[in-house]
Amino acid sequence: MPPVISVVGKPDCGKTTLLERLIPELNRRGYRVGTIKHHVHRFEMDVPGKDTWRHKQAGARIVALSSPTGLGIVRDVEEDCSIEELVGRYFFDVDLVLTEGYKRAALPKIEVYRHRLHAEPLPADETWIAVVSDCPTPRNLPHFTPKDHEGLASFLIDRFILPATTPEITLLVNGRRIPLNGFVQAFLRQAVTGMITSLKGCEHPREISLHLHNEPRTRAD
């Protein structure tokens, strides 16, 4: 899976503004970025009165809006999806995932802090990797100003994107290894990882082995 970095901070500290600057900079350097916004309240994304909203209000558990330029899906869930499940299912073809929120998750975190709005930053732990603030902080961490999105992008590339080598997919058909291009590897990784992570006890797969037999085995007498 791609590396996942969480951008955290107190309300109105500038998390979204930072992402609005950081994402285009990473795109400019050729990297694909995905984002996840964590919301602890009731989910409501569709526009009241629109067709898809009416479908959902009528009782549909899954509603999809498909167009030539994008795909949006709203579905009911029984509980908050884990980061591993979300990334494994939907973020297979990006180089980095940036989340806004997840202060309590065991993810590497960048804190955005504005001393004009808050007297103190958040209580930090070992998952903190950097601070973005308009003033020096006492923490012994890499520090970036809110406008230094280029420096922060370089930090993330060097520390997380470049070291994250793409896991290899090996396909054997009748004992012969079949070479796979990037598209097929990405497709297989998404499909298999997405299904596996949805199974109980398989939420954190590091290596997956799948043996498929297309012919029934005969039982010896």
N, C-alpha and C positions, 0 to 999 in steps of 0.2 A: 504494500500500500504506500501511497505518497506520504511524506512527512506532514504532520498536522501541528500547527502552531495556534495557540489561543491568544487573542488580544483581549485583555481584561482591563478593568478600571471602574472607578465610581461613576455614577450617573453624570452625563453631560461633560465627560472629560475629553472627548474627541476621538473615541474609538472608530466610529464610522468615517469621520473625516480622514483619519490616518489610512484606513483601508482604501478610501477613494483616491488617495495619492500613491499608495504602495502598489496596488494592483496594476495600474497602467505602467508603472516603472518596470515591474517584473515582466509584463507583457512585451514591453519595448525591447527587453533583453532576450526575448524568445521563449519565455517560460509560461506554461499554462497554469492558471490559478483557479481554484474553486473556493467557495466560501460557504460557511454554515452560520446562521444566526440562531442562537439558542434562546428560546422564549419559555418562561416558566408559567405563563398564563394560558388560558384557553386559546386554541388556534383559530384564527379567522383571517384568511388571506384573500378570498374571492370578494368581488364587488357585489353588494346586495342589489338584486334586480336583474343581474346578468343571467344568461342562460345557464351557465355552469353553476352559479349560485342557486338557481331554482332547482337544478338537478339534485344538488346536495341537500337542499331543504326538503325535497321530496322523499329522501331516504336513501339515496345512492351512497354506498360505502366508499367507492372509488370514483372520482371524476377526473377525466383527462381533457385537456385542451391542446389540440395538436394543430400546428401550422407549418408551412415550409421553412420557417426560420426559428422555431422553438417548440418546446414541449413542456407543459405544466401539468402536474398531477397532484391532486388532493385526495388523501385517503385517511380513513379512521385508523387509529392505533389504540391498543390496549394500555400501552405504557410508553414512556419516553424512549426513543431509539438510542442505542449506544453509538458512540463515535465510530467504533470499529464497524458496526453494521452499516451505518450511513456511508462511510468512506468506501467500504468493500463493495457495496452495491452500486453507488452512483458516481464515485470520483476516481474510477480506475484509470482514466486517460488524462489526468492532470499531474503536474510536477510538484505542486504544493497546495495544501488546504489550509486556509486561514479561517478560524472561527471567531465569532464575537460573542463572548460569554464563556461559560464552562469554567468558572472560577474554582470550582471544587474538583474538577477532573484532573487526572494525573497526566496532564499535557504540558509540554514546554510553553511558558507564558511570557508575553510581552505586556508590561503594564504601561498604560497611558495615564499620566498624572499631571494635573494643573493646580498649582499651589494657590492660585487666585480663587478657586472654587472650593477646595478641600484642604483642611489643615494638615492632614496626614495621608500618605498613600495607603494602599491595602496592606494587610499583614502578609508578608511574603514567606515562601518556603523554598525548598530546594528545586522546585519546578520553574522558578523565575529565571529567565535567561537574559532579559534586557529591560531597560526602562526608556520610555519616550516621555520627556517632560520639558517644561519651559524654564526649569531651574535645576541646579545640581541636587542630587539626592545622596544620602549617606550610604546607599547600597553599593557594594563592590561588584557592579555589573556594567556591561557595556551601556553607554548612555547616548541617546540620540535626541536632537531637538525635533519638535513637531514637523518642521519643514525639511528635515534631513531624510527624506524618503529614499534618496539614492544610497546613502550610507547604510540605512536599514536593509534595503534590498540586497546590497553586497554582503552584508552580514548573514542574511538568511540563505543566500545562494551558497556561500562558502561553507557554512556550518551544517546546513540541512539538505539542500537540493543536490549539490554535487556528490556528497558521500552516499546518497541514497541510490544505490544501484538497482536497476530494474530486475526483479526476480525472473529467473529463466523458466520458461515452460518447455518441457520435453514431451514430444508426442512420438509414441512408438506404435506402429501398425504392423501386426504380424512379426513383431520383433525387430522391425527396421525403423530407424529414427527418421522422422519426416521434418524437414526444415520449415519453419513458420515465419511469415513476415510480421511486421509490427502490428498491422490491423488484426490479423488472426490471433496473435498473442493477447492483444488487449481485449478482444471479444471473448476468448476463452477464459481469461482471468476474471472478467466481470461476471460472466455467467456462472462459472463454477464457484468462485469466491462468494458471490451474492447468495447462492443457494446454500452453501455450506455454513456461512455465518448466521443464517436464519434458523439453524438447527440448535437445539438445546445442548450445551456443552461444547459447541464448536465456534464460540464467539471470537476467539483469538487464534486463527490458524496461521502457523508459520510455514508449514509445508503440507501440501495436499497431494496424496497419491490416489489415483482413480484407475481401476482396472475394469474394462468393459469387455464382456464376452458376447459376441453377436450370435454365436452358434451354441445350442444347448449341449452341455456335456453329457456324454453317455456314461451310465453307471456300469462298472464292471460286474459281471455275474459272480 
